[in-house]
């Protein structure tokens, strides 16, 4: 294959951000459960399928992180859509809490990996991790923490939209219009030397 491969990251991030924003508006209490049908459709079409496609496209680029992240969160949205449409009322809330908490564990170690990628993704995965954990605890305790998790999800979505936009806008202009602050081994070594002195 010749030529430069397109970057599928912005597609995956946009699908994730859009679907997260719509569901988080419900979790935050802006809309009620009657709006869930739109989220289910979006979770299948954009949050689910578009991210799965992005994950497949990351594979030939040799991007393990992108492949795992987009494939996993694409599968998350498909599993959410199937659960919400077919099984939601039949599943005990304690079990739903564990579902959210286990996604939080996965997101936590993915967050660790972002420390070697860029600052923008660090923030996306930090807030996503917090979102899953707070939603899990809110589900277990039947408390207002679910609403707090909704607001954390809204922040996560905005950060993911920013990262997606940066990966589209910056290459188009040939310079950093929206800085991502990528990881630099040199700056990391300087920080380590300052800490040691």
C-alpha positions as CSV (number, residue, x, y, z in Angstrom):
1,X,0.0,0.0,0.0
2,X,1.4,3.4,-0.9
3,X,0.4,6.8,0.3
4,X,-0.3,8.2,3.7
5,X,-3.1,6.6,5.8
6,X,-5.8,8.9,7.1
7,X,-6.0,9.4,10.9
8,X,-9.2,7.6,12.2
9,X,-8.8,9.1,15.6
10,X,-11.0,12.2,15.1
11,X,-13.8,9.9,13.8
12,X,-13.7,7.7,16.9
13,X,-13.4,10.6,19.3
14,X,-16.3,12.4,17.6
15,X,-18.5,9.4,17.8
16,X,-17.7,8.9,21.4
17,X,-18.1,12.6,22.3
18,X,-21.5,13.0,20.5
19,X,-23.0,9.9,22.1
20,X,-21.6,10.6,25.5
21,X,-23.0,14.1,25.4
22,X,-26.5,13.0,24.6
23,X,-26.6,10.3,27.3
24,X,-25.1,12.6,29.9
25,X,-27.8,15.2,29.3
26,X,-30.3,12.5,30.5
27,X,-28.0,11.4,33.4
28,X,-27.6,15.1,34.5
29,X,-31.4,15.5,34.6
30,X,-31.8,17.9,31.6
31,X,-34.1,15.4,29.8
32,X,-36.0,12.3,31.1
33,X,-35.9,8.7,30.0
34,X,-38.3,9.3,27.1
35,X,-35.3,10.7,25.2
36,X,-33.4,7.4,25.6
37,X,-34.5,6.1,22.2
38,X,-32.4,8.8,20.4
39,X,-29.4,7.8,22.5
40,X,-29.9,4.1,21.6
41,X,-30.0,4.9,17.9
42,X,-26.9,7.1,18.2
43,X,-25.1,4.5,20.3
44,X,-25.6,2.0,17.5
45,X,-24.8,4.2,14.5
46,X,-22.2,6.7,15.7
47,X,-20.9,5.9,19.1
48,X,-20.8,2.2,18.4
49,X,-20.3,1.5,14.7
50,X,-18.1,4.6,13.9
51,X,-15.8,3.8,16.8
52,X,-15.5,0.1,15.7
53,X,-14.6,1.3,12.2
54,X,-12.0,3.7,13.8
55,X,-10.6,0.8,15.8
56,X,-10.2,-1.4,12.7
57,X,-8.5,1.5,10.8
58,X,-6.1,2.1,13.7
59,X,-4.8,-1.5,13.4
60,X,-2.8,-1.2,10.2
61,X,-1.3,2.0,11.5
62,X,0.2,0.0,14.3
63,X,-1.6,2.0,17.0
64,X,-2.4,-0.5,19.8
65,X,-3.9,2.2,22.0
66,X,-6.3,3.5,19.3
67,X,-7.3,-0.1,18.3
68,X,-8.1,-1.1,21.9
69,X,-9.8,2.2,22.9
70,X,-12.0,2.6,19.8
71,X,-12.9,-1.1,19.5
72,X,-13.7,-1.3,23.3
73,X,-15.8,1.9,23.6
74,X,-17.5,1.1,20.3
75,X,-18.5,-2.3,21.9
76,X,-19.5,-0.4,25.0
77,X,-22.0,1.7,23.1
78,X,-23.4,-1.4,21.3
79,X,-23.7,-3.2,24.6
80,X,-25.4,-0.2,26.2
81,X,-27.9,0.0,23.3
82,X,-28.8,-3.7,23.5
83,X,-29.1,-3.5,27.3
84,X,-31.2,-0.3,27.3
85,X,-33.5,-1.5,24.5
86,X,-34.0,-5.1,25.5
87,X,-33.1,-5.8,29.1
88,X,-32.9,-2.5,31.0
89,X,-35.9,-3.1,33.3
90,X,-35.0,-6.7,34.0
91,X,-31.4,-6.2,35.3
92,X,-30.9,-5.4,39.0
93,X,-29.4,-1.9,39.6
94,X,-26.6,-3.5,41.7
95,X,-25.5,-5.5,38.6
96,X,-25.7,-2.3,36.4
97,X,-23.4,-0.7,38.9
98,X,-20.8,-3.4,38.5
99,X,-21.1,-3.0,34.7
100,X,-20.2,0.7,35.0
101,X,-17.5,0.0,37.6
102,X,-15.7,-2.5,35.5
103,X,-15.7,0.0,32.6
104,X,-14.1,2.3,35.1
105,X,-11.3,-0.2,35.8
106,X,-10.7,-0.6,32.0
107,X,-10.7,3.2,31.6
108,X,-8.3,3.7,34.5
109,X,-5.5,1.7,32.9
110,X,-6.2,3.2,29.5
111,X,-5.8,6.6,31.2
112,X,-2.4,5.5,32.5
113,X,-1.3,4.9,28.9
114,X,-2.3,8.4,27.8
115,X,0.5,9.8,29.9
116,X,2.8,8.9,26.9
117,X,0.4,10.3,24.3
118,X,-0.8,13.8,24.9
119,X,-2.4,16.0,27.6
120,X,-5.8,16.3,25.8
121,X,-6.3,12.5,25.9
122,X,-5.1,12.4,29.5
123,X,-8.0,14.7,30.4
124,X,-10.5,12.8,28.3
125,X,-9.7,9.5,30.0
126,X,-9.4,11.0,33.5
127,X,-12.9,12.5,33.3
128,X,-14.3,9.3,31.7
129,X,-12.8,7.2,34.5
130,X,-14.4,9.6,37.1
131,X,-17.7,9.4,35.1
132,X,-17.9,5.6,35.2
133,X,-16.9,5.4,38.9
134,X,-19.4,8.1,40.0
135,X,-22.2,6.6,37.9
136,X,-21.5,3.2,39.4
137,X,-21.6,4.5,43.0
138,X,-24.7,6.5,42.1
139,X,-26.4,3.3,40.8
140,X,-25.4,1.3,43.8
141,X,-26.6,3.9,46.3
142,X,-29.6,5.3,44.3
143,X,-28.3,8.8,45.0
144,X,-27.8,12.1,43.3
145,X,-24.3,10.9,42.3
146,X,-25.9,9.7,39.1
147,X,-26.7,13.3,38.3
148,X,-23.1,14.3,39.2
149,X,-21.9,11.5,36.9
150,X,-24.0,13.1,34.1
151,X,-22.2,16.4,34.5
152,X,-18.8,14.6,34.5
153,X,-19.9,12.9,31.3
154,X,-20.7,16.3,29.8
155,X,-17.2,17.5,30.6
156,X,-15.8,14.3,29.1
157,X,-17.7,14.8,25.9
158,X,-16.5,18.4,25.5
159,X,-12.9,17.3,26.1
160,X,-13.3,14.5,23.5
161,X,-14.8,16.9,21.0
162,X,-11.8,19.2,21.5
163,X,-9.3,16.3,20.9
164,X,-11.3,15.3,17.8
165,X,-11.4,18.9,16.5
166,X,-7.7,19.3,17.1
167,X,-6.8,16.2,15.1
168,X,-8.8,17.6,12.1
169,X,-8.1,21.3,12.3
170,X,-4.4,21.2,13.1
171,X,-3.3,19.1,10.1
172,X,-5.6,21.2,7.8
173,X,-3.8,24.4,8.8
174,X,-0.3,22.8,9.2
175,X,0.1,24.2,12.7
176,X,-1.3,23.9,16.2
177,X,-4.6,25.9,16.2
178,X,-5.9,23.7,19.0
179,X,-2.9,22.4,21.0
180,X,-2.9,18.8,22.2
181,X,0.4,19.1,24.2
182,X,1.9,15.8,23.1
183,X,4.2,13.8,25.3
184,X,7.8,14.6,24.8
185,X,10.6,12.5,26.3
186,X,12.8,15.5,26.4
187,X,10.4,17.6,28.6
188,X,9.8,14.5,30.8
189,X,13.6,14.2,31.4
190,X,13.9,17.9,32.2
191,X,11.0,17.6,34.7
192,X,12.7,14.5,36.3
193,X,16.0,16.4,36.6
194,X,14.3,19.4,38.2
195,X,12.6,17.1,40.7
196,X,15.9,15.4,41.6
197,X,17.8,18.6,42.1
